[in-house]
C-alpha cells in the first residue's frame, strides 16, 4: 500500500468517527483537517499521472468529509468515470443533484456518466437539460453534441458544437469533437481541416494529433499521418503507431 493510500484509509476512518461524534472538534478531526492539503495534492498528482482510480480514492475520502462540496463531488465522479466506473459515477451524481440542486455543472457530469455507462436515452435527456441551463458553458454544449453524435443525430450534434465554439472560439477540445462528427458523416477532408485548426491551438492535447494522424491515414496519406502522429511517446509506441497508420492507409486503398 502506498503512503497516500494509507493516508486515505486513515482519513476515511476519521471522517466516519467525526460524523458520529458531533460537538466540539475532536483531536481526530484536527488531524484530518491538517492532512487534507496533502490528500488534495495526492489526488492531483494521481490525475497528472493518469491514475483515475487512485485519484478517485483520494477524492472519495475528501468527499465523505465534505458532502456539501460540489467541486469534490465533480472530481470524484469524473475520476470514477475515467476509471471505467461510470455507473458508480452516475449514482454519485444522482445523489448530489438531489441534495445540492440541479446545478448545470452537476447535471452535465451526470449526463456524461450516463453516456459512459451506455444509458443513451438518459444521457441525451440529461445533457439537453444541462445545455438549456448553461447556454454559455462551452463544455456543456460540447458534451451535449457528443451525446447527439452517439445517437446518430449528426446535424444536431454539429449545431451543438457550433454553439460551443461561439462561446469558446477555436477551442481544441470542441474542434476535436466536431472533426470526429464530420468524419463519421463522411466529410473526411473537412474533418482533417478542422483538426489542423485544433492542432494549431496552444492548448491542443495529444488526442488531437492522434486523431489527425488516423484521419490522414484513412485518406491514404501515410507520410502526412506519420508526421502528424505524436512524438512525445516511448519509441516502441511510436513504432507501433507508425506501423498501424501504414496498415490503415493500405487497408483504406483496398
N, C-alpha and C positions, 0 to 999 in steps of 0.2 A: 504494500500500500504506500502511495506517495505521501510526502509531507502534507501537501494540500488536501489530499483525500482524508487524511487523519484529522486535519483541522475541520473539514466539512462535517465529518461524523460527530466530532465533539460538539460543534455548534448546533447541529441538529438536535442533539440531546438537550443542550442548554435551552434551545428555543422551546422545546416541549415543556420543560420544567418551568420556564418563565411564564408560559401561558397558564399553567396550573396554579402558580403561586399567587400573583397579583400583589397589590400594595406596593410598598417601597421596593426599589431596585435591589435585587439580591446580589451577592458577590458574583454569582454565575452570570447574571445579566451584565454586570460591569465587564467581566471577561469577554463575553460575547460581543459587546459593543466595541471593545478595544481591538478585537481581532477582525472585525468587519472590513476595514480598509484592505487588509491583506487578502481576505477572501474575495473581495471585488477584483483585486489585482490578479489573483489566481484565475478567476473566471475570464478576465480579459486576455490573459496570457494563453489560456486554453483555446479561446476563439482565434487568436493570432496564429496558433499552431494547428489550426483546422481540426480541433478536437471537440466537436459539439457535445459529445457525451460527457466528457469531463467538465466542460463549461456548464452544462445543464445541472450537473451535480452541485456545483458551487452556487449557481443562481437559485436552485431549489432551496438550499439551506437559507439563503438570504430572504427568499420569498416567504418561507414559513415564519420567519420572524417579522416580516413586514407585508402582510397580505393586502394592505391597502395601497401598496406602491405599484402603480401602473407600469413603470419602467421595468421593474423586476419581473412582473408578470409577462411582459412582452419578451424580455431577454430569455426567460425560461422557455416560453412557448416556441420561440424561434429556434433555439438550440435543440429542443426536442424534435422539432420538425426536421432540422438538418440531420439529426441523428437517426432518422427513419422512424420516429415515434410520433407520427402525425396525429393518430387518434388520441394519444395522451395529450398532445398539444391542444387539440380541439376541445377535449374535455376541460382542460385548464381554462381556456378562453371562454367557454360557455359559462363556467362558474364566475370568472372575472367580470364578464359583461352583465351578468345578473346582479352582481354585488356592487360593481363600480359604475354601471350605466353603459349605455350604447355609445361609448366614445368611438369616433370613427377609426382611430388607430387600432383599438382593440377589435372592433368589428372586422377591419381589414385583415388583421392577423388571423382571426377565426376563419375568414374566407380562405386564406392561403392554406390554413391547416386542413380544412375540408377538401380543398383541391388536392393536396398532397396525399390525403387519405383515400382518394378515389371517390369522394362523395360529390360528384359533379353538380348535381342539382342544388344541393345545399351551398356549394361554393359559389355558383352563379348568383343565387338569391342573396347571399350574404355580401358578396363583393359589390353587387349592384346597390345594395343599401349603403355600403361604405362609400362608394363613389358619389352617391347623392348627398351623403352627409358631409363629404370633404371634396367639393369640386376643385379646390385649389391645391390639393395634395397630389403631386405627380406620381408618387409611389402607389397610391391607392388606385388612381386611374390606370396605371400600367398593370397592376395586379388584376384589375377587372378585365383588361384586354387579354391577359394570359388565360383567364378562365373562359372568356368568349372564344378564344382560339381553340382551346381544348374541346369545346363543344361544337367546333366546326363552323362557328359564326364569324368567318374571317373578316367580312366587311365591317361588322360592328366592332370587332377587335381592333382593327386598324383605325377606326374612328376614336376608340378609347386611347390608343397610343398618340394620336394627333392631339387629343386634349391634354395628355401628359406633357407632350413636347411644347405645347403652347404655354404651359406653366414653367417648364424647365427646358429651354431650347438646347438642342444638341446633347441632351443627357445620354451618355453612352449605354446605360442600362436599358433605357426605353428604346433607343435606336437598335440595340441588340434584339430586343423582343419584336420590334417592328420588322427587322430583317428576317427573322425566323418565320414570321407570319407571311411575309412576301414570298419566301422560298416555298412554303407549303402551298401557297396559292399559285405556284408555277411561274413566279416572276423572279427567276434566278438572278438576272442581271441587275434588277432593281435592288434585290437583297444584298448583293455584293457591293453595290454603290452605297447603300445605307450603312453597311458595316465598315466601309472605308472611312466614312464620315465619323462613325463612332470611334474607330481606331485612332483618329487624329486628336481626340479629346484627352486632356491630361489625366483624367480620372478613369480612362478606359482600363478594364481589367484583362486578365489573361483569357477569359472566356470569349471576349470579342475577337481576339486573334485566332483562337482555336476555331471558332465558327467561320471566320473569314477564310481560313485555310481549308476547312471542309467544303465550303461552297465553291471555292476556286477549283478544288479537286473534282467536285461534281460537274463543274463546267468543262473539265478536261485540261485545265491549265496547271500542270504538275509543278513547273518551275515557280510560278507565282504562288502556288499553295505552299511550297516549301519555304519560300522567302517570308511568307506571312505567318508561318507557324511560330509559336512562342519559342524563344531561345533560352530563356532562363529556367530550363528544366535539366534534370540529370541526363548525361549523354545517352544512356541506354533508352530513356524515354523519348528523347529527340529522334533517335534512330528508328524506334518502333513507330513513332508518329509519321515519320517520313515514309516508311515502308507502307503504312496504312494509306497515306494520301496517294501514293503511286498506285496502289491496288485499286483504290476508289476511283481514280481517274481512268484507269484501264477498264474497270468494270462499267463505268459510265459510257465509254465509247463503244462497248459491245452491242 
